[in-house]
Amino acid sequence: MSSEHRIDVVVIGGGIAGLTAAALIGHRGRRVRLFEKAGELGGRAATQVKDGFSFNVGPHALYRDAAGIRVLAELGITPRGATPRPSGGHAVARGVKHAFPAGFLSLLSTGLLTLPAKLEAARLLARLQSIDPAPWQSRTVAEMLAGLAKHDDVRHLLGALIRVSTYGNAPDRMSGGAALEQVQRALAGNVLYLDDGWQQLVSALRDAAIAAGVAIESGVRVDAIEQDAAGAVQAVRLADGTRLPCAAAILAVAPDEAANATTGHTHELLERWARELTPLRAACLDLALDGLPVPHSTFGLGVDAPLYFSVHSAVARLTPGHGALVHVAKYLDPSETPDTARDLAELERFTDLLQPGWREHVVHRRFLPHMTVTHGLVTARGGGLAGRPGPAVDGAAGLYVAGDWVGHDGMLADASFASARGAAELCLRDVAPLSAAA
Ligand SMILES: Cc1cc2nc3c(=O)[nH]c(=O)nc-3n(C[C@H](O)[C@H](O)[C@H](O)COP(=O)(O)OP(=O)(O)OC[C@H]3O[C@@H](n4cnc5c(N)ncnc54)[C@H](O)[C@@H]3O)c2cc1C
């Protein structure tokens, strides 16, 4: 291969992690090629548009005080969207709607809590931001809740805040400290719902990567990473058999997909990572409605059930100018076998409670029974975020991983952004660009 066609870095995966890593490396003058096996870029951040309604893959909110926003800023990208306001929200317990206790006044007036529980909740919420997460990193969410609150109802309320911030419904396994940090981040900075959906980020990242000289090909699957006897990356092999020599590769894919693309010791290590990780999943009911039967009822959170309801179009531009885009979700317990029919019935009943009569208004609906929200539950056993693997892969020079299961920074998409940045930095530091050497 002539130096003109040599590649410094191959990025495998065209989701947020892969696009971010490719753009960051391309900006620093390396030759990068990115391959995405699907026909379209975006992975789980893609948005499907139907009759002008923008459907994210289930409810998506971008944390404002987190790694994603910072990495996007480095690439000159400012997300467009707005922040949901706490008013109009409901907390649902025992099948009854109550005012969501988002602030001091609503906490006093809500029927959700008894008076002694209100006092405890008020004290806890007032000091929540100053609680040190460190002692809770290796203890579970359940242990932390028992340590922080006496009243069951207060524990349930804090448990619901943890679910909505982390997507985690695994109180006996999730790290209390990591969960607390995420709630603190949510309360401090809130979130953005994005205009036109998360496709906005995918398009902006794609444009940044292309402007940085990255060659992007979708509909092309990478089958294997070739390494020498010492483990150093030599080339990647595409599904059609093409061999592309390169100095480094970033696997921005699911952990089992990363393991499948490798052999030998690297395969054994990545397979162990994949085996030890627990994915967090959600059942999602995404709805386009021609109107809301109860316009002011825009948010609901289950306190004694792992359910979420939010009218995202009340905050961001997601409809053709009329109607509503609604996301309803159930945070699935990773230790339970999902029951699709039961989960759908629960999502519909929750929607009945918050928007009675909604079924008459459906323009489009999509049920996603078992979506992987993140490949890596952050566990107490792993000591919190410090227990997550990568981005470097021991014994495999020039091979890195990125995704929402990788690295010590952030949860959900923020982990994808942060690990992509980490993998990009390692590539740039450790690997001499072939094009410079040629
Ligand atoms: C229902 C739901 C709700 C969510 N809500 C939020 C939220 O509110 N806030 C938040 O921050 N995050 C949220 N997330 C998580 C967020 O969407 C993901 O963390 C993020 O999009 C993951 O990006 P990624 O690039 O790491 O992985 P992916 O998006 O999974 O991308 C990996 C890509 O690699 C490609 N690929 C795999 N193997 C190969 C191969 N061999 N060759 C070529 N390509 C390959 C795949 O096709 C895919 O496109 C949510 C996710 C879901 C599903």
The ligand as an SDF file (V2000), in Angstrom:
LIG
                    3D

 53 58  0  0  0  0  0  0  0  0999 V2000
  -33.5890    3.5700   25.5790 C   0  0  0  0  0  0  0  0  0  0  0  0
  -32.3010    4.3210   25.7760 C   0  0  0  0  0  0  0  0  0  0  0  0
  -32.2920    5.4970   26.4850 C   0  0  0  0  0  0  0  0  0  0  0  0
  -31.0920    6.1760   26.7200 C   0  0  0  0  0  0  0  0  0  0  0  0
  -31.1180    7.3620   27.4010 N   0  0  0  0  0  0  0  0  0  0  0  0
  -29.9700    8.0320   27.6150 C   0  0  0  0  0  0  0  0  0  0  0  0
  -29.9690    9.2740   28.2820 C   0  0  0  0  0  0  0  0  0  0  0  0
  -31.0160    9.7860   28.6630 O   0  0  0  0  0  0  0  0  0  0  0  0
  -28.8010    9.9070   28.4870 N   0  0  0  0  0  0  0  0  0  0  0  0
  -27.6050    9.3830   28.0740 C   0  0  0  0  0  0  0  0  0  0  0  0
  -26.5590   10.0020   28.3000 O   0  0  0  0  0  0  0  0  0  0  0  0
  -27.5610    8.2070   27.4200 N   0  0  0  0  0  0  0  0  0  0  0  0
  -28.7160    7.5190   27.1750 C   0  0  0  0  0  0  0  0  0  0  0  0
  -28.7030    6.3320   26.5140 N   0  0  0  0  0  0  0  0  0  0  0  0
  -27.4060    5.7400   26.1860 C   0  0  0  0  0  0  0  0  0  0  0  0
  -26.8070    6.2560   24.9020 C   0  0  0  0  0  0  0  0  0  0  0  0
  -27.7200    6.1680   23.8300 O   0  0  0  0  0  0  0  0  0  0  0  0
  -25.5960    5.3660   24.5950 C   0  0  0  0  0  0  0  0  0  0  0  0
  -24.7490    5.3100   25.7260 O   0  0  0  0  0  0  0  0  0  0  0  0
  -24.7650    5.8730   23.4230 C   0  0  0  0  0  0  0  0  0  0  0  0
  -25.5710    6.2160   22.3220 O   0  0  0  0  0  0  0  0  0  0  0  0
  -23.7900    4.7550   23.0670 C   0  0  0  0  0  0  0  0  0  0  0  0
  -22.9530    5.1590   22.0080 O   0  0  0  0  0  0  0  0  0  0  0  0
  -21.7740    4.2040   21.5670 P   0  0  0  0  0  0  0  0  0  0  0  0
  -21.1500    4.8130   20.3910 O   0  0  0  0  0  0  0  0  0  0  0  0
  -20.9080    3.9160   22.7350 O   0  0  0  0  0  0  0  0  0  0  0  0
  -22.4600    2.8070   21.2120 O   0  0  0  0  0  0  0  0  0  0  0  0
  -23.5220    2.4680   20.0510 P   0  0  0  0  0  0  0  0  0  0  0  0
  -24.4770    3.5740   19.8550 O   0  0  0  0  0  0  0  0  0  0  0  0
  -24.0730    1.1310   20.4050 O   0  0  0  0  0  0  0  0  0  0  0  0
  -22.6360    2.3620   18.7360 O   0  0  0  0  0  0  0  0  0  0  0  0
  -21.8540    1.2310   18.4050 C   0  0  0  0  0  0  0  0  0  0  0  0
  -21.8620    1.1230   16.8880 C   0  0  0  0  0  0  0  0  0  0  0  0
  -20.9180    0.1330   16.4750 O   0  0  0  0  0  0  0  0  0  0  0  0
  -21.4370   -0.5180   15.3260 C   0  0  0  0  0  0  0  0  0  0  0  0
  -20.7190   -1.7870   15.1920 N   0  0  0  0  0  0  0  0  0  0  0  0
  -20.7390   -2.8490   16.0380 C   0  0  0  0  0  0  0  0  0  0  0  0
  -19.9200   -3.8240   15.5970 N   0  0  0  0  0  0  0  0  0  0  0  0
  -19.3510   -3.3830   14.4350 C   0  0  0  0  0  0  0  0  0  0  0  0
  -18.4190   -3.9400   13.5150 C   0  0  0  0  0  0  0  0  0  0  0  0
  -17.8990   -5.1600   13.6820 N   0  0  0  0  0  0  0  0  0  0  0  0
  -18.0580   -3.2050   12.4330 N   0  0  0  0  0  0  0  0  0  0  0  0
  -18.5800   -1.9590   12.2260 C   0  0  0  0  0  0  0  0  0  0  0  0
  -19.4740   -1.3770   13.0900 N   0  0  0  0  0  0  0  0  0  0  0  0
  -19.8550   -2.0730   14.1800 C   0  0  0  0  0  0  0  0  0  0  0  0
  -22.9140   -0.6770   15.6840 C   0  0  0  0  0  0  0  0  0  0  0  0
  -23.7060   -0.8940   14.5480 O   0  0  0  0  0  0  0  0  0  0  0  0
  -23.2140    0.6720   16.3380 C   0  0  0  0  0  0  0  0  0  0  0  0
  -23.6830    1.6410   15.4260 O   0  0  0  0  0  0  0  0  0  0  0  0
  -29.8760    5.6500   26.2290 C   0  0  0  0  0  0  0  0  0  0  0  0
  -29.8930    4.4810   25.4730 C   0  0  0  0  0  0  0  0  0  0  0  0
  -31.0890    3.8220   25.2340 C   0  0  0  0  0  0  0  0  0  0  0  0
  -31.0910    2.5620   24.4090 C   0  0  0  0  0  0  0  0  0  0  0  0
  1  2  1  0
  2  3  1  0
  2 52  2  0
  3  4  2  0
  4  5  1  0
  4 50  1  0
  5  6  2  0
  6  7  1  0
  6 13  1  0
  7  8  2  0
  7  9  1  0
  9 10  1  0
 10 11  2  0
 10 12  1  0
 12 13  2  0
 13 14  1  0
 14 15  1  0
 14 50  1  0
 15 16  1  0
 16 17  1  0
 16 18  1  0
 18 19  1  0
 18 20  1  0
 20 21  1  0
 20 22  1  0
 22 23  1  0
 23 24  1  0
 24 25  2  0
 24 26  1  0
 24 27  1  0
 27 28  1  0
 28 29  2  0
 28 30  1  0
 28 31  1  0
 31 32  1  0
 32 33  1  0
 33 34  1  0
 33 48  1  0
 34 35  1  0
 35 36  1  0
 35 46  1  0
 36 37  1  0
 36 45  1  0
 37 38  2  0
 38 39  1  0
 39 40  1  0
 39 45  2  0
 40 41  1  0
 40 42  2  0
 42 43  1  0
 43 44  2  0
 44 45  1  0
 46 47  1  0
 46 48  1  0
 48 49  1  0
 50 51  2  0
 51 52  1  0
 52 53  1  0
M  END
$$$$
